[in-house]
Amino acid sequence: MFLSVFDIFKIGIGPSSSHTMGPMTAAVDFLDKLKKGEGGRFDPRSVARIRASLHGSLAFTGKGHATDRAVMLGLLGFRPDAVNADLAEQQLGDLQNSEKLTLPECGDVAFSPEADLTFDYGPALPYHANGMRLTALDASGEVLLTETYYSIGGGFVMTEAELIASEKAPDADLHQEQEAVGYPYPFGSASEMLEMGEASNLSIAEMKRINEETALGPDTLTNRLDAIWTVMNACIDRGLEQEGTLPGGLSVKRRARAIHQRLLDQSGANSKQPHTINDWLSVYAMAVNEENAAGGQVVTSPTNGAAGVVPAVIRYYRDHCVDVTREGIDTFLLTAAAIGGLIKHNASISGAECGCQAEVGSASAMAAAGLCAALGGSNAQIENAAEIALEHHLGMTCDPVKGLVQVPCIERNGMGAIKAVSAASLALHGDGSHFMPLDNCIETMRQTGQDMREKYKETSLGGLAVNLPEC
């Protein structure tokens, strides 16, 4: 098994990796199929209309997660890692007015945002809670091409055929989860990771770096790691500067800027207590997730809903820990990506599949491992740190109020960051030996997700999403 660090950490836009980035990517893929006539099966110029339908969690929380907007942006040719916000808004407005797409090789194609983009609130499609269908028709209404896509978390997308062929549906990803042939350290479990580390006398980050350099080379890897941290850090800074109310109708106010200012000024009764370090962790994470909720640029870590945990703990490492190095940030990212890859490969990082334990829980495990590694922990201590953090998120539901990635998601990232630091610290106080292996904890998370009722898995049909204040 090989999942690149850049599969786990993707630059994209908010508010959701599975509900925004995934559907946008699927729409772009559909355009590619159209302009090629799906391998010559039809003349691209015969495409007269496109229709889209959203199913399962993509329907139930699609409005709050801006899934409809994401599909339209994808059909307009925008990719998640390269969205010009001003141009996107202009073209969305033009589409609403004209009800027409101008597509490469196809020309002008009809698409009505009101009539051709539907939310199907019936049973989910058979292979994953996040399903969508895109269909192209000719002028007489005959179907030229229809494709079913599944957005399986973290921005990963599979067609139905790919998912069925994977033999592990819905967990594997044929596009991203590559065969490990040619990679020196192809660990597919935490136990294999520890065995390979002991045999090679290399750290988890060193093994991960060697694997990545096999495909990318050392300079490209270093530059791309720098780019990931630069976007993460910039997202924190933007979130700490912004004020106002988040979009979506809940009237949730941004709080990160005000909290950050009080921390800087050391004002308020709470400001001089030793536990204010938790406030720093929380405010970094909240800054990211407020930006995500506003549709800003973020890095999946491993998802958008959990995008604040890893950046917050890296910022904590950089600004609050002692004896830190720039190389420590790369060690952090490489180690965190290794843990995230194991969780995705053996369980899930999708809230619609396994609840928030798969999002914030996975992010906290990744951050705990990364911090432990950056502070000099052994491979055994790193594995222990990840297990502690994940274990204490087991059973966490995904119940976003009104389908928005705001309540409880923003604060939940702060709590995930605090747990990550505590887990790393506990692991560093030990020698790496512990009772519950990380592999067993990951499997427990998968089983718990399977047993969890659908209303607690990103449908906004249960939990906090239906227990609202009466006002």
CORNORPE-V7278 format. One line per field, one symbol per residue. ss: DSSP state (2 for helix, 1 for strand, 0 for the rest). phi: phi as a letter, one per 40 degrees, with the letter a starting at -180 (. if undefined). psi: psi as a letter, one per 20 degrees, with the letter a starting at -180 (. if undefined). A space follows every 10 residues. Layout:
# CORNORPE-V7278
ss=???
phi=???
psi=???
This chain:
# CORNORPE-V7278
ss=0100222200 1110002222 2222222222 2222202222 0002220011 1111112222 0000002222 2222200000 0000222222 2222222201 1110001111 0000001111 0000000001 1111111000 0011111111 1110011112 2222200000 0000000100 0000000002 2222222222 0002222222 2222220222 2222222222 2222222222 2000100000 0010022222 2222200000 0000022222 2222222222 2220001110 0000002222 2222222222 0000022222 2222222222 2222220000 2222022202 2222222222 2222000022 2222222222 2000000100 2220000022 2222222222 2222222200 0000000222 2222222222 2002221000 0022220000 0
phi=.abcdcccbb cabccaccbb cccccccccc ccccccgfgg cacdcccbab bbbbbgcccc bccccgcccc ccccccgcbd cabcdccccc cccccdccfa bbbdgcgcbc acdccbbbbc ccdcccbacb babbbbbccc gcccabbbbb cchggcbbcc ccccccgbdb ccbccbcccc dgccbccbac ccdccccccc fbcccccccc dccdcbgccc cccccdcccc cdcccdcccc bcbhbcchhc fcccbdcccc cccccfbgcc cbcccccccc dcccccdccc ccccgccbbd acbccbcccc dccccddcbb cbfcbccccc ddcccdcccc cccccbaabb ccbbgcdcbc cccccccccc cdcccgccdc cccccccccc dcbdgccbbc cggccbbccc cccccccccc cccccccccb bgcacbcddc cccccccccc cccdcbbfbf bagccbbbcc a
psi=popqhihgop pbqripghif gghggggggg ghhgijkmkj hrphiiphqp qqppqchhgh jgghjkhggg gggghijpqh jloogghghg hgggghghlp qoqphhbppp oohghioqoo jaqqqhiqhn qqppppqahi jqphppppqp ojqjipqqrh ggggiiijpk hrohghnqqj piphmlpjrh ggghghgghi kqrghggggg gghhhhqggg gghhgggghg ggghgggghi iqrapqriii kpqpiggggg ghhgilqqhi hjqhjihhhg gghgghgghh gghjkrprpp lirghkiigg hghghgggii rqlqqhhhgg gggggghggh hggghidqjp higjaihifh ggghgghggg ggghjjqrgh hghggggggg hjipiprolp pjjqmfojgg hhhghhgghg gggggghhia jiprgoqhgh gghggggghh ipqhijmkik jrbhhimqqn .
